[in-house]
Amino acid sequence: MRISIVVPTKNSGPVLRRALESLLIQDVPLEIIIADGGSTDESAPILRQFEPHVTWILSGPDRNHYDAINQGFEAATGDLFGWLCADDELPAGALAAAIRAFEQHPESDVVTGACERVYADGERAIVNPPSDPWAFITRKNVMEQPATIWRAELHRRIGPLSEEFGFSADWEYWCRMR
């Protein structure tokens, strides 16, 4: 299975390198799609350094964060989809674990897992989803976006992320997945 990961970015230079490096250590077939909304900071030289490892760099204005993600998914060709914000990173083996979960549960359309949050003061917290996140999702967002991967077929069935929900668009998207 090949995973398409969209990385939306705009003026994310100080954190972008970490996100991209975390993708390069994943030992899986991976399509990396950068959706850059027209950065004017040090993002462009960083993206050039990673260009040999990136499938697509979509550069130009976008309406917002979710428009950038949707543009990336329009270009995606993988069997599985996910997105990694420029200030997020994945631990080694995270995407291999997702593929194993899909192989062990071929009836599943979505895999989600624990997410480690690292706060500005250096404090860390592991956020674990409940054993049945779908039972809670309409009341509370219990799925962490960096730790969630889904089948491309599901994405095509339910359509793009909605831009009208602001920073709750991922939650709305999970609810539609349910």
HUBEL-V922296 format. One record per residue. N is the residue number from 0. RES is the residue in one small letter. SS is DSSP state (2 for helix, 1 for strand, 0 for the rest). Layout:
# HUBEL-V922296
N|RES|SS ; N|RES|SS
This chain:
# HUBEL-V922296
0|m|0 ; 1|r|0 ; 2|i|1 ; 3|s|1 ; 4|i|1 ; 5|v|1 ; 6|v|1 ; 7|p|1 ; 8|t|1 ; 9|k|0 ; 10|n|0 ; 11|s|0 ; 12|g|2 ; 13|p|2 ; 14|v|2 ; 15|l|2 ; 16|r|2 ; 17|r|2 ; 18|a|2 ; 19|l|2 ; 20|e|2 ; 21|s|2 ; 22|l|2 ; 23|l|2 ; 24|i|0 ; 25|q|0 ; 26|d|0 ; 27|v|0 ; 28|p|0 ; 29|l|1 ; 30|e|1 ; 31|i|1 ; 32|i|1 ; 33|i|1 ; 34|a|1 ; 35|d|1 ; 36|g|0 ; 37|g|0 ; 38|s|0 ; 39|t|0 ; 40|d|0 ; 41|e|0 ; 42|s|2 ; 43|a|2 ; 44|p|2 ; 45|i|2 ; 46|l|2 ; 47|r|2 ; 48|q|2 ; 49|f|2 ; 50|e|2 ; 51|p|2 ; 52|h|2 ; 53|v|0 ; 54|t|0 ; 55|w|1 ; 56|i|1 ; 57|l|1 ; 58|s|1 ; 59|g|0 ; 60|p|0 ; 61|d|0 ; 62|r|0 ; 63|n|0 ; 64|h|2 ; 65|y|2 ; 66|d|2 ; 67|a|2 ; 68|i|2 ; 69|n|2 ; 70|q|2 ; 71|g|2 ; 72|f|2 ; 73|e|2 ; 74|a|2 ; 75|a|0 ; 76|t|0 ; 77|g|0 ; 78|d|0 ; 79|l|1 ; 80|f|1 ; 81|g|1 ; 82|w|1 ; 83|l|0 ; 84|c|0 ; 85|a|0 ; 86|d|0 ; 87|d|0 ; 88|e|0 ; 89|l|0 ; 90|p|0 ; 91|a|0 ; 92|g|0 ; 93|a|2 ; 94|l|2 ; 95|a|2 ; 96|a|2 ; 97|a|2 ; 98|i|2 ; 99|r|2 ; 100|a|2 ; 101|f|2 ; 102|e|2 ; 103|q|2 ; 104|h|0 ; 105|p|0 ; 106|e|0 ; 107|s|0 ; 108|d|0 ; 109|v|1 ; 110|v|1 ; 111|t|1 ; 112|g|0 ; 113|a|0 ; 114|c|1 ; 115|e|1 ; 116|r|1 ; 117|v|1 ; 118|y|0 ; 119|a|0 ; 120|d|0 ; 121|g|0 ; 122|e|0 ; 123|r|1 ; 124|a|1 ; 125|i|1 ; 126|v|1 ; 127|n|0 ; 128|p|0 ; 129|p|0 ; 130|s|0 ; 131|d|0 ; 132|p|2 ; 133|w|2 ; 134|a|2 ; 135|f|0 ; 136|i|0 ; 137|t|0 ; 138|r|0 ; 139|k|0 ; 140|n|0 ; 141|v|0 ; 142|m|0 ; 143|e|0 ; 144|q|2 ; 145|p|2 ; 146|a|2 ; 147|t|1 ; 148|i|1 ; 149|w|1 ; 150|r|1 ; 151|a|2 ; 152|e|2 ; 153|l|2 ; 154|h|2 ; 155|r|2 ; 156|r|2 ; 157|i|2 ; 158|g|0 ; 159|p|0 ; 160|l|0 ; 161|s|0 ; 162|e|2 ; 163|e|2 ; 164|f|2 ; 165|g|2 ; 166|f|2 ; 167|s|2 ; 168|a|2 ; 169|d|2 ; 170|w|2 ; 171|e|2 ; 172|y|2 ; 173|w|2 ; 174|c|2 ; 175|r|2 ; 176|m|2 ; 177|r|0
